[in-house]
Amino acid sequence: MLTTGGARLFRFVDDLKSVLGADVRLLRHPKSLGYLAAVTDASKLARGDFLLILNNDLRLHRYCVANLLATFQTHSNVGLVAPRFQDEAGKLLESGGLIFNDAKG
């Protein structure tokens, strides 16, 4: 797992290590790049078959990642999956998305 971010990052990295028991690498930048540039930069260093992009303020449901990965196992034509985003009360904020052949969504 590779992570990049700002001031709250160190606590987030420690939380990830304790929950996932994962090899977490920290990518530091001398100044803030902004969200999209930081994700793009970090993704260039990623290894493995899948890339999971998370914000440090998210709470994942217990089987969220397993369910996302299952989509790739059951649908060979899928290249991207996204979860449902809900607020604290469970109200749906956002769900899924479409990316077209021309990369517009």
C-alpha positions as CSV (number, residue, x, y, z in Angstrom):
1,M,0.0,0.0,0.0
2,L,1.2,3.5,-0.9
3,T,0.0,6.6,0.7
4,T,0.4,10.3,0.1
5,G,-1.1,13.3,1.9
6,G,-0.9,16.1,4.4
7,A,-0.7,16.7,8.1
8,R,-3.1,14.1,9.3
9,L,-1.3,11.5,7.3
10,F,0.9,9.9,9.9
11,R,-2.0,8.9,12.2
12,F,-3.8,7.5,9.1
13,V,-0.7,5.5,8.0
14,D,-0.4,4.0,11.5
15,D,-4.1,3.1,11.5
16,L,-3.7,1.4,8.1
17,K,-0.8,-0.6,9.3
18,S,-2.6,-1.8,12.4
19,V,-5.8,-2.7,10.6
20,L,-4.5,-4.1,7.4
21,G,-1.1,-5.4,8.6
22,A,0.0,-4.1,5.2
23,D,3.3,-2.9,3.8
24,V,2.5,0.8,3.8
25,R,4.9,3.1,2.0
26,L,4.7,6.9,2.5
27,L,5.3,9.2,-0.4
28,R,6.3,12.8,0.7
29,H,6.2,16.0,-1.3
30,P,7.9,19.2,-0.2
31,K,4.6,21.1,-0.9
32,S,1.0,20.2,-1.4
33,L,0.3,19.0,-5.0
34,G,-3.5,19.0,-4.7
35,Y,-5.6,15.8,-4.7
36,L,-5.5,14.8,-8.3
37,A,-1.7,15.4,-8.8
38,A,-0.9,13.6,-5.6
39,V,-3.0,10.5,-6.6
40,T,-1.5,10.5,-10.1
41,D,2.0,10.7,-8.7
42,A,1.5,8.0,-6.2
43,S,-0.2,5.7,-8.7
44,K,2.9,5.7,-10.8
45,L,4.7,4.0,-8.0
46,A,2.0,1.4,-7.2
47,R,2.6,-2.3,-7.7
48,G,0.1,-5.1,-8.0
49,D,-3.0,-5.9,-10.0
50,F,-5.4,-3.3,-8.4
51,L,-5.2,0.3,-7.3
52,L,-7.5,1.4,-4.4
53,I,-7.7,5.1,-3.9
54,L,-9.0,6.2,-0.4
55,N,-9.2,9.5,1.4
56,N,-8.1,9.5,5.0
57,D,-11.6,10.6,6.2
58,L,-13.4,7.5,4.8
59,R,-14.9,4.7,6.9
60,L,-15.1,1.4,5.0
61,H,-17.8,-1.2,5.7
62,R,-16.5,-4.6,6.7
63,Y,-16.6,-6.3,3.2
64,C,-16.3,-3.2,1.0
65,V,-13.0,-4.0,-0.6
66,A,-13.8,-7.7,-1.0
67,N,-17.1,-6.8,-2.7
68,L,-15.3,-4.4,-5.0
69,L,-12.7,-7.0,-5.9
70,A,-15.4,-9.6,-6.5
71,T,-16.8,-7.4,-9.3
72,F,-13.6,-8.0,-11.3
73,Q,-13.8,-11.8,-10.7
74,T,-17.4,-12.0,-12.0
75,H,-17.2,-9.4,-14.8
76,S,-14.2,-9.7,-17.0
77,N,-15.1,-6.6,-19.0
78,V,-14.9,-4.3,-16.0
79,G,-11.9,-2.0,-15.6
80,L,-13.1,0.3,-12.8
81,V,-15.4,-0.1,-9.8
82,A,-16.6,2.5,-7.2
83,P,-18.4,2.1,-3.9
84,R,-21.5,3.8,-2.7
85,F,-20.7,6.8,-0.6
86,Q,-23.0,7.4,2.4
87,D,-23.1,10.0,5.1
88,E,-23.1,9.1,8.9
89,A,-26.9,8.6,8.8
90,G,-26.7,6.2,5.9
91,K,-28.0,8.7,3.3
92,L,-26.7,8.0,-0.2
93,L,-24.3,10.7,-1.3
94,E,-22.9,9.2,-4.5
95,S,-22.9,5.8,-6.2
96,G,-20.8,4.5,-9.1
97,G,-20.0,6.3,-12.3
98,L,-19.4,5.8,-16.0
99,I,-16.1,6.2,-17.9
100,F,-16.6,6.1,-21.6
101,N,-14.1,4.9,-24.3
102,D,-13.0,8.5,-24.8
103,A,-12.1,8.7,-21.0
104,K,-14.9,11.2,-20.4
105,G,-17.3,10.4,-17.6
